[in-house]
Amino acid sequence: MPFSTLRRALIAAATLGAAALSPYAAQADTSYYSEFGARPGMNAVVKDFLANVLADPRISAYFTNANIPVLDASLVNQFCMLEGGGCTFNENMKAIHQNLGVTQAAFNALAEDLQKSMMAHGVPLPAQNDLLAKLAPMEHDIVTK
């Protein structure tokens, strides 16, 4: 999916209804969790995603001081919860990102890196779009600059 299409999808997803799409009150469809390959698939996508992020000169500096193993586990739990895998994720995204100075361009780059990883692991487009739609409302908590 070209970047402009991804951006439009994220914007559309964010406007569809906060209650249905909120990552804090997600009503997850377990079939999407299965389409990711359950826990092993989520682990593989997140590992690949983090490798993409760390290699991406547009955003790698944001992760210089990050504890990557902890971030990996947290992202797996977050994605697992959002996609109906029964995992728990209770992190406060606003508090985590408040002092990082994340720009809109960095947020978009992160979304591109995630999409690249999902595509590389053969995650079907409906499952990709579902996860992106559930992550999109977090933009206002993450982008601070």
FENKAKA-V830027 format. One record per residue. RES is the residue in three letters. D_CENTER is the distance of its C-alpha to the mean C-alpha in Angstrom with 1 decimal. Layout:
res=RES d_center=D_CENTER
res=RES d_center=D_CENTER
This chain:
res=MET d_center=16.0
res=PRO d_center=17.4
res=PHE d_center=15.5
res=SER d_center=17.6
res=THR d_center=16.7
res=LEU d_center=12.9
res=ARG d_center=13.6
res=ARG d_center=16.0
res=ALA d_center=13.7
res=LEU d_center=11.2
res=ILE d_center=14.4
res=ALA d_center=16.0
res=ALA d_center=13.3
res=ALA d_center=13.4
res=THR d_center=17.2
res=LEU d_center=17.7
res=GLY d_center=18.2
res=ALA d_center=16.5
res=ALA d_center=18.0
res=ALA d_center=16.7
res=LEU d_center=13.1
res=SER d_center=12.8
res=PRO d_center=10.2
res=TYR d_center=13.4
res=ALA d_center=15.5
res=ALA d_center=13.6
res=GLN d_center=16.1
res=ALA d_center=14.4
res=ASP d_center=16.2
res=THR d_center=17.0
res=SER d_center=17.8
res=TYR d_center=14.2
res=TYR d_center=13.8
res=SER d_center=17.0
res=GLU d_center=15.8
res=PHE d_center=13.1
res=GLY d_center=16.3
res=ALA d_center=15.9
res=ARG d_center=15.5
res=PRO d_center=16.8
res=GLY d_center=14.5
res=MET d_center=11.3
res=ASN d_center=13.1
res=ALA d_center=13.9
res=VAL d_center=10.5
res=VAL d_center=9.1
res=LYS d_center=12.5
res=ASP d_center=12.6
res=PHE d_center=9.3
res=LEU d_center=10.9
res=ALA d_center=14.1
res=ASN d_center=13.0
res=VAL d_center=11.7
res=LEU d_center=15.0
res=ALA d_center=17.0
res=ASP d_center=15.8
res=PRO d_center=18.6
res=ARG d_center=16.8
res=ILE d_center=14.5
res=SER d_center=15.8
res=ALA d_center=18.1
res=TYR d_center=15.5
res=PHE d_center=15.2
res=THR d_center=18.9
res=ASN d_center=19.6
res=ALA d_center=16.5
res=ASN d_center=17.4
res=ILE d_center=15.4
res=PRO d_center=16.4
res=VAL d_center=15.5
res=LEU d_center=12.0
res=ASP d_center=11.7
res=ALA d_center=13.1
res=SER d_center=11.1
res=LEU d_center=7.6
res=VAL d_center=9.7
res=ASN d_center=11.1
res=GLN d_center=8.2
res=PHE d_center=6.9
res=CYS d_center=10.7
res=MET d_center=11.6
res=LEU d_center=9.6
res=GLU d_center=11.1
res=GLY d_center=14.5
res=GLY d_center=15.1
res=GLY d_center=17.0
res=CYS d_center=15.1
res=THR d_center=15.2
res=PHE d_center=12.8
res=ASN d_center=14.7
res=GLU d_center=13.5
res=ASN d_center=14.4
res=MET d_center=11.7
res=LYS d_center=14.7
res=ALA d_center=16.8
res=ILE d_center=14.5
res=HIS d_center=14.0
res=GLN d_center=17.4
res=ASN d_center=19.4
res=LEU d_center=17.1
res=GLY d_center=18.1
res=VAL d_center=14.8
res=THR d_center=15.9
res=GLN d_center=14.7
res=ALA d_center=15.2
res=ALA d_center=13.0
res=PHE d_center=10.0
res=ASN d_center=10.9
res=ALA d_center=11.4
res=LEU d_center=8.0
res=ALA d_center=6.8
res=GLU d_center=9.9
res=ASP d_center=9.4
res=LEU d_center=6.4
res=GLN d_center=8.8
res=LYS d_center=11.6
res=SER d_center=10.7
res=MET d_center=10.3
res=MET d_center=13.5
res=ALA d_center=15.2
res=HIS d_center=14.9
res=GLY d_center=16.2
res=VAL d_center=13.6
res=PRO d_center=15.5
res=LEU d_center=14.5
res=PRO d_center=14.7
res=ALA d_center=12.2
res=GLN d_center=9.7
res=ASN d_center=10.7
res=ASP d_center=10.4
res=LEU d_center=6.8
res=LEU d_center=6.3
res=ALA d_center=9.2
res=LYS d_center=8.2
res=LEU d_center=5.4
res=ALA d_center=8.1
res=PRO d_center=10.7
res=MET d_center=9.2
res=GLU d_center=10.3
res=HIS d_center=13.8
res=ASP d_center=13.2
res=ILE d_center=11.5
res=VAL d_center=13.7
res=THR d_center=17.1
res=LYS d_center=19.2
